[in-house]
Amino acid sequence: MIKAIISVIAFLVLAPFVGGLLAGFERKLAAKMQRRVGPPVLQPFYDVGKLFQKENMAPTRFQDFYVILFVVFIIASGVIFFMGGDLLLVIFTLTIGAAFLIIAAYSSNSPYAEEGAERELLSMMAYEPMVLLTVIGFYMFTGSFKVSDIMAGNAMPFLPMIGLFVGWVFILTLKFRKSPFDLSMSHHAHQELVRGMTTEFVGRTMGWVEISHWYENVFLLGFVFLFFANGTAYGWIIGIVVAILTYFFEVFIDNCFARMKWQFAFKSAWIIAIVLGVVNLFVLQLCFMN
Amino acid sequence: MSKAYVTKSPWVVHYDGSSCNGCDIEVLACLMPMYDVERFGIINCGNPKHADVFLVTGTVNEQNKDVVKQIYEQMPEPKVVVAIGICACSGGIFKDCYNVLGGVDQVIPVDAYVPGCAARPEAIIDAVVTGLGILQAKRDAMVEAIDAPAAIEAPAAPAAASAPSAVKYPPIFTMAEIKVNAELYKK
């Protein structure tokens, strides 16, 4: 119990710093890949500090309400995860959080925000099956949905669940909103949809959205870590190293691809989920459920 | 007064009034690896609601004056406007055209002028970085207004009532200096 409380407090305090630093290193790395110097590593913190110092001008008062709910549910899903709670509860809380961001974007009545919200709905449809299959895979392998039980398991889920791992890394591109799937709120899509879902988020509202993305990124990388957890110290080390490498792999993919249409995002995510996810579940059924 | 974060992360929005695209290409050149303004935290965000610095190129005319005004009004405080190129400064060679109003300062308050045809990337970066000082001053004025709301709400102070809009900042270059600078840039 005390262990759970400590890890929750550590998540609440450290996750924004880790997430912000990851975002800083990401921008630095992207700049290096383009032969630029790039911003300071602490740049994401300056950006959020700036956003909190700006004038507040929301198009409707409901928008901020929905954004606050988004922040609360995203942090709550991370808290349940790091508490060692139920994985199903974690992904449902995460989905509710994502839904509130979409509602916030719709509430502004801005055509760009609505376009972004519609694309975000489509990408949610694209990644949700894979998320569910991954969680089911963890259950079939360890016999429990609880993160604490999966962490204490005495076998590393990585090799038996390698198809689900590849599928999870694939949909992380959708969840992080990186190219080729950054269609709902890209930094780089001015001509197309201004700033997508976040077009109408001004000042501190945008600051909160950024902070909750830091929380969300850390918690999504926690899922990657879970593939390597086997209750030993070297499982921890491999898990953390692979989680960080996965993040920078996503940055690499981001810099190598153009933005694709939603049809491609949808088809490829479902094909990956069916081929890698379902086949992997069959293998788990044959090898581990008897 | 503490240093405002806005000076460390100025996001720009760029609007092309009706220029020949020379200045627009120079603005985009600032983002390229050679000049790399992201070193200073500058992002071309393309969204007035996230922007701190408004870069305008080209003249303001009857057709686009409302667009310029609207972009300016959509930007949250503190914000600065930089007029890039001689067309945006004064109207340039199009000054006497029947539909041209002149420089951007005919429609919205301009904080920095970058002369040149086309303006050099170095001059544009210089203007944006100089504009950061103005952003800091505007941020300080906002903090003072928050710390002393009585000064604004006092009924017997018509001057104070319009204080936020009455705070005027001198342009970085005067028109005489623009001419001098223009000579320098020619060399």
Interface residues (C-beta under 8 A of the other chain):
Chain A: R27 A31 Q34 R35 R36 V37 G38 P39 P40 Q43 Y46 D47 G49 K50 F52 Q53 K54 E55 N56 M57 H187 H190 Q191 V194 R195 T198 T199 E200 F201 V202 G203 M206
Chain B: A4 Y5 V6 K8 S9 P33 D36 E38 R39 F40 G41 I43 N44 C45 G46 N47 K49 H50 D52 P76 E77 P78 R139 M142
